[in-house]
Amino acid sequence: MLQFIRHYLLAVQFFTRIPVTGALAAWTGYSPAMLRASAAHFPGIGWLVGGVAAGVYSLLIALLPPTDFAPLVAAVLSTVATVLLTGGFHEDGLADVTDGLGGSYDRDRALEIMKDSRVGAFGAMALVLALLGKVALLALLGSVESALSGMEEAPDLPLDGWLVAAALFTAHVVSRTLPLLLIRALPHVGDTAVSKSKPLADQITLTSLGVAFVWFFSALALASYALPAMSLIVACSFSVIALLWMGRLFSRRLQGFTGDCLGATQQVCEIAFYLGLAIAL
């Protein structure tokens, strides 16, 4: 159990802006092997980030005037909360990948562009469209929830905003589970000398995947209290389709993946989840 907690805290330290410093950091420790083992807890980071997003959304829906624009405002500010919590870690990966793949069809040149910290035109467009897509889909889900609340067959939800809160929580867990399959399926092609993700990408054991899927299925079980089972299945299916598309793209264009590819995949899978859920509902 202590090792479990250490690995989780290391994942928190690596993937969020939550300070794990001082005596806590010393107790947690660090080694490439520990960082590799912390991959099992990426979905657990989804529990944390998704929980914060769901809490912010629900709180705002409770406090804002009950108008058609309330879901939009809550969607924007819950998205801001996740960016502040993670430091835009995965959004940065999306921008870098889009710049690289959009900037050159040559594999080596694309990888070189991806290492550049500056954001180009392709990356800027991807960030804008991704954020707009998230906010628009969350606002749409909020509108769907309002419409469902007036129907006799509506699910019995304990609080306003409960459906969207469940969607936020689940999407963050699902989208942080699926990229682990890329680590298992593709070779790491980043600069091994400077890549922060290299220890994560050396390998991921079946045991680590097992722990990750415990996080994953526990989240689905919890979400099933607010989301219809068939809607959850459709939403997860959309995320899996997004994963397969991203994996094929990386395999064809890069012959592998980098840490930025994992971040980009998380973003695309998250958006796909919201889209699938909206269509299903």
C-alpha positions as CSV (number, residue, x, y, z in Angstrom):
1,M,0.0,0.0,0.0
2,L,2.8,2.4,0.8
3,Q,4.4,1.7,-2.6
4,F,1.0,2.2,-4.2
5,I,0.8,5.7,-2.6
6,R,4.3,6.6,-3.5
7,H,3.7,5.7,-7.2
8,Y,0.5,7.7,-7.2
9,L,2.1,10.8,-5.6
10,L,4.9,10.6,-8.3
11,A,2.2,10.6,-11.0
12,V,0.6,13.6,-9.3
13,Q,4.0,15.3,-9.2
14,F,4.6,14.6,-12.9
15,F,1.2,15.3,-14.4
16,T,-0.3,18.1,-12.3
17,R,0.8,21.4,-10.7
18,I,-0.2,20.1,-7.3
19,P,2.9,20.6,-5.1
20,V,4.5,17.4,-3.9
21,T,7.5,19.0,-2.2
22,G,9.6,19.0,0.9
23,A,9.3,16.0,3.3
24,L,6.5,14.5,1.2
25,A,8.6,14.6,-1.9
26,A,11.5,13.1,0.0
27,W,9.3,10.3,1.3
28,T,7.8,9.7,-2.2
29,G,11.3,9.4,-3.8
30,Y,12.1,9.1,-7.4
31,S,13.8,6.7,-9.8
32,P,13.1,5.9,-13.5
33,A,11.7,2.6,-12.4
34,M,9.3,4.3,-10.0
35,L,8.2,6.7,-12.8
36,R,7.6,3.8,-15.1
37,A,5.5,2.1,-12.4
38,S,3.5,5.3,-11.9
39,A,2.0,4.8,-15.4
40,A,-0.4,2.5,-13.7
41,H,-1.9,5.5,-12.0
42,F,-2.5,7.8,-15.0
43,P,-6.3,7.0,-14.7
44,G,-6.0,7.9,-11.1
45,I,-4.9,11.3,-12.1
46,G,-8.0,11.4,-14.2
47,W,-10.0,10.7,-11.0
48,L,-8.3,13.8,-9.5
49,V,-8.6,16.2,-12.5
50,G,-12.0,14.9,-13.4
51,G,-13.2,15.3,-9.9
52,V,-12.1,18.9,-9.7
53,A,-13.7,19.6,-13.1
54,A,-17.0,18.0,-12.0
55,G,-16.9,19.9,-8.7
56,V,-16.4,23.3,-10.3
57,Y,-19.1,22.6,-12.9
58,S,-21.7,21.5,-10.3
59,L,-20.9,24.4,-8.0
60,L,-21.3,26.9,-10.8
61,I,-24.5,25.4,-12.0
62,A,-25.8,25.7,-8.4
63,L,-24.8,29.3,-8.1
64,L,-25.4,30.8,-11.5
65,P,-28.8,32.0,-12.7
66,P,-30.8,29.1,-14.2
67,T,-30.6,30.3,-17.8
68,D,-29.6,28.7,-21.1
69,F,-26.1,30.2,-20.8
70,A,-25.3,28.7,-17.4
71,P,-24.0,25.4,-18.8
72,L,-21.7,27.4,-21.2
73,V,-20.2,29.5,-18.4
74,A,-19.8,26.4,-16.2
75,A,-18.2,24.5,-19.1
76,V,-15.7,27.3,-19.7
77,L,-14.7,27.7,-16.1
78,S,-14.5,24.0,-15.4
79,T,-12.1,23.7,-18.4
80,V,-10.1,26.6,-17.0
81,A,-9.8,24.7,-13.7
82,T,-8.4,21.6,-15.4
83,V,-5.8,23.6,-17.3
84,L,-4.7,25.3,-14.1
85,L,-4.5,22.0,-12.3
86,T,-2.4,20.3,-15.0
87,G,-0.5,23.3,-16.4
88,G,-1.9,22.5,-19.8
89,F,0.4,19.5,-20.0
90,H,-1.7,17.5,-22.5
91,E,-2.8,20.6,-24.5
92,D,0.9,21.4,-25.0
93,G,1.4,17.8,-26.4
94,L,-1.5,18.3,-28.8
95,A,0.0,21.6,-30.1
96,D,3.4,20.1,-30.5
97,V,2.1,17.0,-32.4
98,T,-0.1,19.1,-34.6
99,D,2.8,21.4,-35.4
100,G,5.1,18.5,-36.2
101,L,2.7,16.4,-38.3
102,G,1.3,19.5,-40.0
103,G,4.6,21.1,-40.6
104,S,6.4,18.3,-42.5
105,Y,5.6,14.9,-44.1
106,D,9.2,13.9,-43.4
107,R,9.4,11.8,-40.2
108,D,12.7,13.2,-38.8
109,R,11.7,16.8,-39.6
110,A,8.3,16.3,-37.9
111,L,10.0,14.9,-34.8
112,E,12.4,17.9,-34.8
113,I,9.5,20.4,-35.0
114,M,7.7,18.6,-32.2
115,K,10.7,19.2,-29.9
116,D,10.5,23.0,-30.5
117,S,8.7,24.6,-27.6
118,R,7.3,27.4,-29.7
119,V,3.7,27.1,-30.9
120,G,3.2,27.3,-34.7
121,A,0.1,28.0,-36.8
122,F,-1.0,24.3,-36.8
123,G,-0.6,24.0,-33.0
124,A,-2.5,27.2,-32.4
125,M,-5.4,26.1,-34.6
126,A,-5.5,22.7,-32.8
127,L,-5.6,24.3,-29.4
128,V,-8.3,26.7,-30.3
129,L,-10.4,24.0,-31.9
130,A,-9.9,21.5,-29.1
131,L,-10.9,24.0,-26.4
132,L,-13.9,25.2,-28.4
133,G,-14.9,21.6,-29.0
134,K,-14.7,20.7,-25.3
135,V,-16.6,23.7,-24.2
136,A,-19.3,23.4,-26.9
137,L,-19.9,19.7,-26.2
138,L,-20.1,20.2,-22.5
139,A,-22.5,23.1,-23.0
140,L,-24.5,20.9,-25.3
141,L,-24.6,18.1,-22.7
142,G,-25.8,20.7,-20.2
143,S,-28.6,21.6,-22.5
144,V,-29.5,17.9,-23.0
145,E,-29.7,17.5,-19.3
146,S,-32.1,20.5,-19.0
147,A,-34.2,19.0,-21.8
148,L,-34.2,15.5,-20.1
149,S,-35.2,17.0,-16.8
150,G,-38.6,17.9,-18.3
151,M,-39.4,14.4,-19.5
152,E,-41.2,11.8,-17.5
153,E,-38.7,9.1,-18.3
154,A,-35.8,11.3,-17.2
155,P,-33.2,9.7,-14.9
156,D,-33.5,10.6,-11.3
157,L,-30.4,12.8,-10.8
158,P,-29.8,14.2,-7.3
159,L,-28.4,17.6,-8.3
160,D,-28.5,20.0,-11.3
161,G,-25.5,19.5,-13.4
162,W,-25.0,15.9,-12.2
163,L,-25.0,14.4,-15.7
164,V,-22.3,16.8,-17.0
165,A,-20.3,16.4,-13.9
166,A,-20.4,12.6,-14.4
167,A,-19.3,13.1,-18.0
168,L,-16.4,15.3,-17.0
169,F,-15.2,12.8,-14.4
170,T,-15.5,9.8,-16.6
171,A,-14.0,11.4,-19.7
172,H,-10.8,12.4,-17.8
173,V,-10.4,8.8,-16.5
174,V,-11.1,7.1,-19.8
175,S,-8.8,9.5,-21.8
176,R,-5.9,8.9,-19.4
177,T,-6.4,5.1,-19.6
178,L,-6.4,4.5,-23.4
179,P,-3.0,6.2,-24.2
180,L,-1.4,3.5,-22.1
181,L,-2.2,1.1,-24.8
182,L,-0.1,3.1,-27.2
183,I,2.9,2.6,-24.9
184,R,2.2,-1.1,-25.1
185,A,1.7,-1.2,-28.8
186,L,4.2,1.2,-30.3
187,P,8.0,1.9,-29.8
188,H,9.1,5.2,-28.3
189,V,10.8,7.4,-30.9
190,G,11.5,10.6,-28.9
191,D,15.0,11.9,-28.1
192,T,16.0,9.4,-25.4
193,A,18.7,11.8,-24.1
194,V,16.3,14.6,-23.1
195,S,12.8,13.1,-23.2
196,K,11.0,13.2,-19.8
197,S,8.7,10.5,-21.0
198,K,11.4,8.0,-21.8
199,P,11.2,6.1,-18.5
200,L,7.4,5.9,-19.0
201,A,7.8,4.6,-22.5
202,D,10.5,1.9,-21.9
203,Q,7.7,-0.6,-21.2
204,I,4.4,-1.0,-19.4
205,T,3.8,-4.3,-17.7
206,L,0.6,-6.2,-17.8
207,T,0.4,-5.7,-14.0
208,S,0.5,-1.9,-14.5
209,L,-2.2,-2.2,-17.1
210,G,-4.2,-4.2,-14.7
211,V,-4.0,-1.5,-12.0
212,A,-4.9,1.1,-14.6
213,F,-8.0,-0.8,-15.6
214,V,-9.0,-1.1,-12.0
215,W,-9.1,2.7,-11.8
216,F,-10.9,2.7,-15.2
217,F,-13.7,0.2,-14.4
218,S,-14.2,1.7,-11.0
219,A,-14.8,5.1,-12.6
220,L,-17.3,3.5,-15.0
221,A,-19.1,1.8,-12.2
222,L,-19.4,5.1,-10.3
223,A,-20.5,7.0,-13.5
224,S,-23.2,4.5,-14.2
225,Y,-25.3,6.0,-11.3
226,A,-25.7,9.2,-13.4
227,L,-25.2,8.0,-17.0
228,P,-27.3,5.3,-18.8
229,A,-25.2,2.2,-19.5
230,M,-25.7,2.3,-23.3
231,S,-24.6,5.9,-23.4
232,L,-21.5,5.1,-21.5
233,I,-20.7,2.2,-23.9
234,V,-21.2,4.5,-26.9
235,A,-19.0,7.3,-25.4
236,C,-16.2,4.8,-24.5
237,S,-16.5,3.4,-28.0
238,F,-16.0,6.8,-29.5
239,S,-12.9,7.2,-27.4
240,V,-11.5,3.8,-28.5
241,I,-12.1,4.8,-32.2
242,A,-10.2,8.0,-31.5
243,L,-7.3,6.0,-29.9
244,L,-7.2,3.6,-32.9
245,W,-7.1,6.6,-35.3
246,M,-4.3,8.3,-33.4
247,G,-2.3,5.1,-33.1
248,R,-2.6,4.5,-36.8
249,L,-1.5,8.1,-37.5
250,F,1.6,7.8,-35.2
251,S,2.5,4.4,-36.6
252,R,2.3,5.6,-40.2
253,R,3.9,9.1,-39.8
254,L,6.3,8.6,-36.9
255,Q,6.8,4.8,-36.7
256,G,6.2,5.1,-33.0
257,F,5.2,7.7,-30.3
258,T,6.6,10.4,-28.1
259,G,5.4,11.9,-24.8
260,D,3.6,14.6,-26.8
261,C,1.7,11.9,-28.7
262,L,0.4,10.6,-25.4
263,G,-0.8,14.1,-24.5
264,A,-2.4,14.6,-27.9
265,T,-4.2,11.3,-27.6
266,Q,-5.6,12.1,-24.2
267,Q,-7.1,15.3,-25.6
268,V,-8.6,13.7,-28.7
269,C,-10.0,10.8,-26.6
270,E,-11.6,13.2,-24.1
271,I,-13.3,15.2,-26.8
272,A,-14.5,11.9,-28.5
273,F,-16.0,10.8,-25.3
274,Y,-18.1,14.0,-25.0
275,L,-19.2,13.7,-28.6
276,G,-20.2,10.0,-28.3
277,L,-22.1,10.7,-25.1
278,A,-24.0,13.7,-26.6
279,I,-25.0,11.6,-29.6
280,A,-26.0,8.6,-27.4
281,L,-28.2,10.8,-25.2
